[in-house]
Amino acid sequence: MTHPTPAVHDRIQSLPSAELPAYVYDLGALRDHAATVRGALPERVELYYAAKANPEPEILTALGPCVDGYEVSSGGELAHVARAVPGRPLALGGPGKTPDELIAALEEGVERFHVESEYELRMLAELARRVAPGRRVAVLPRVNLPVADGSLAGSSLAMGGRPTPFGMDPARAEPVIRQLAYGTYPQLELRGVHAHLASGLEAADQLAVAESVVSWATGLGVPLGEVNVGGGMHVDYGDPERRFDWAAYGNGLARLTEPHPELTLRIEPGRALTAYCGWYATEVLDVKPSHGEEFAVVRGGTHHLRTPATKGHDQPCSVLPVDTWAHPWPRPAAESERVTLAGQLCTPKDVLARAVPAAGLRAGDRVAFALAGAYAWNISHHDFLMHPRPGFHFLDSAG
Ligand SMILES: *Cc1c(COP(=O)(O)O)cnc(C)c1O
């Protein structure tokens, strides 16, 4: 069980049933968390937010004071983020960039391009010559490095260290980086190297990955201004109170940069910044036993909060009891200790959390699902079954 912040709790309990489900974000809590993260990082480490984790404009704005910029991964994100937080530095990453996306990014004045392949590099050089004549466009080739044995073992998603569509093999990246350094592409400036190799790593494993990236990049012997070691900091859905060890990570990064005073390190987390500030709140519609187990069906489901279905976990939640019952028909209640919380979709995959300790759970009680601030609404298949969309509430009490 994990409890919503007081502001979120009050909002959930004050909403009429017809306004559930709802996403409720605590922007004060987000600001506090982002300030803690920023405070744990050494000065020479820049913090970009990977917008794809949650691109709601209120979220992007609340993060503003604590981040150095935003990483965007498509033309759509680029246009959206440039509108939401005008004037802030943007880095464009992501595989399969189209010529139109690159042109839009050049016109938008994107600060940095994370280049995924040699083909993309040549395309960018030619487009830069045409769209931004006289300007040198900063690029960071993305490299898919092998990493120390075992350091990706805890990872939930590996983008590197194995065959993937992301970045360049080190043996291909090295000559490309040298060409850039020697001025083969006069339109492009080699700013540094980018690597985002895995997600779901704890601080020690993240540091091991960062160390491999920095040592590979600095070992090339070409002048580099920046090394971007990516995002992917672990969020523990099984234990929402336990957060990534930013203090240990910050100290480790400080040690890593010490021998390289010329180098700026950059990280670009998404999930570990915004997961904690969001709640998906709903109410129980029905409760019933089925073949020895008990199920509660809630308003909404995985078409709004797909995270537990994609990651195969139980979304942490807490029950907010509601004592009033306005209907003339009897109110169903759970008879056993544990209840599986399912949504309204006609598929057995629509489960938000299994065997939740919720003795006595009744129709009309409310449930707040935690850690719904990242890869939640924006990765969900909203239109499946055509249920109404949730409400959105951005609470700013602590701000
Ligand atoms: C998705 C992504 C991130 C952020 O990953 P999180 O797991 O949300 O921290 C950072 N960099 C790149 C290139 C990404 O694709």
The ligand as an SDF file (V2000), in Angstrom:
LIG
                    3D

 15 15  0  0  0  0  0  0  0  0999 V2000
   13.5680    6.7280  -23.1360 C   0  0  0  0  0  0  0  0  0  0  0  0
   14.9000    7.3490  -23.1750 C   0  0  0  0  0  0  0  0  0  0  0  0
   15.3990    7.9860  -22.0350 C   0  0  0  0  0  0  0  0  0  0  0  0
   14.6880    7.9910  -20.7130 C   0  0  0  0  0  0  0  0  0  0  0  0
   14.5950    6.7070  -20.1750 O   0  0  0  0  0  0  0  0  0  0  0  0
   13.9440    6.4860  -18.7190 P   0  0  0  0  0  0  0  0  0  0  0  0
   13.9720    5.0160  -18.5430 O   0  0  0  0  0  0  0  0  0  0  0  0
   12.5700    7.0470  -18.7670 O   0  0  0  0  0  0  0  0  0  0  0  0
   14.7990    7.2170  -17.7320 O   0  0  0  0  0  0  0  0  0  0  0  0
   16.6210    8.6240  -22.1440 C   0  0  0  0  0  0  0  0  0  0  0  0
   17.3120    8.6370  -23.3160 N   0  0  0  0  0  0  0  0  0  0  0  0
   16.8560    8.0130  -24.4220 C   0  0  0  0  0  0  0  0  0  0  0  0
   17.6600    8.0530  -25.6580 C   0  0  0  0  0  0  0  0  0  0  0  0
   15.6470    7.3390  -24.3850 C   0  0  0  0  0  0  0  0  0  0  0  0
   15.2220    6.7070  -25.4810 O   0  0  0  0  0  0  0  0  0  0  0  0
  1  2  1  0
  2  3  1  0
  2 14  2  0
  3  4  1  0
  3 10  2  0
  4  5  1  0
  5  6  1  0
  6  7  2  0
  6  8  1  0
  6  9  1  0
 10 11  1  0
 11 12  2  0
 12 13  1  0
 12 14  1  0
 14 15  1  0
M  END
$$$$
